[in-house]
Amino acid sequence: MDFGLNKRQKIIIASVILTFGLVSTQLVDFNLRFKFLTGLTILAYFISLWALWEGINFLKAAVLLILPTLFVLGLASFYFLLPVRWLTRLPVALIFGLSFYSLLLSQNVFNVASIRTIPLYRAASTAAFLFTLITAFFLFNVIHAFNLLFIWNGLLVFSLGFLLVMQILWSIDMKDRLDIAVIVQSMILSLSLTELSIALSFWPMVTTMWSLTLASVMYVLIGLSSQILRDRVNRRAAVEYLSIGAVIFIVAFLTTSWSG
């Protein structure tokens, strides 16, 4: 199924196809958009699998492709919330295409780095961490925009948070199997995000600040957990991450309209 294409060419084609798919969501009937969004998300998984097929095993197909798939789901869902103007939507679609291309490149580095050591691993790790936070922000933004009951907010945040946290923690060592420590730690961090999302559901916050707060807390939790798994945790790193978390909560408190 390579059609004589190398991996970079397949990544470019995958990015172009999904960009056109994103733009096409605005051309279908409104009642069909959610079905179209589901189809686009499924397409994102399989086209990413095709682009990164060389060296992919069952575990990588299950874990490594979580981020590209959820990135498409998050940004495509957020795309619906943008103003109905092509002047806004076309630049976002272009940014999406370039971002997805970069994301697949970083996932390809993980795919290769699990077999042999390559110098691009650190850059790919940083990129994956950034894309994880961006994806979380978009998904959390959409969740809050639906004004769901607090329990549904918690369940959705737990499900999506668990997948995002698990794939980034797995990428630290990239073992041939999923360690129980990674699963347990992912569940603990996701549960922490869930409890916070439920608490913030009763907080009169605007949608952007709600999702930004959760994404920032995810940054702190994953950052500290990554340092622990790498055996690099120290007092200075802990203070830095916790300081960022404290600043975010102060900003969230100050930007909240308590008068209604």
Sequence and secondary structure as in RCSB ss.txt:
>XXXX:A:sequence
MDFGLNKRQKIIIASVILTFGLVSTQLVDFNLRFKFLTGLTILAYFISLWALWEGINFLKAAVLLILPTLFVLGL
ASFYFLLPVRWLTRLPVALIFGLSFYSLLLSQNVFNVASIRTIPLYRAASTAAFLFTLITAFFLFNVIHAFNLLF
IWNGLLVFSLGFLLVMQILWSIDMKDRLDIAVIVQSMILSLSLTELSIALSFWPMVTTMWSLTLASVMYVLIGLS
SQILRDRVNRRAAVEYLSIGAVIFIVAFLTTSWSG
>XXXX:A:secstr
  TT  HHHHHHHHHHHHHHHHHHTTTS GGGHHHHHHHHHHHHHHHHHHHT TT  HHHHHHTTHHHHHHHHHH
HHHHTTS S HHHHHHHHHHHHHHHHHHHHHHHHHHHHTTS  TTHHHHHHHHHHHHHHHHHHHHHHHHHTT  H
HHHHHHHHHHHHHHHHHHHHHHH  SS  HHHHHHHHHHHHHHHHHHHHHTTS   HHHHHHHHHHHHHHHHHHH
HHHHTT   HHHHHHHHHHHHHHHHHHHHTS TT 
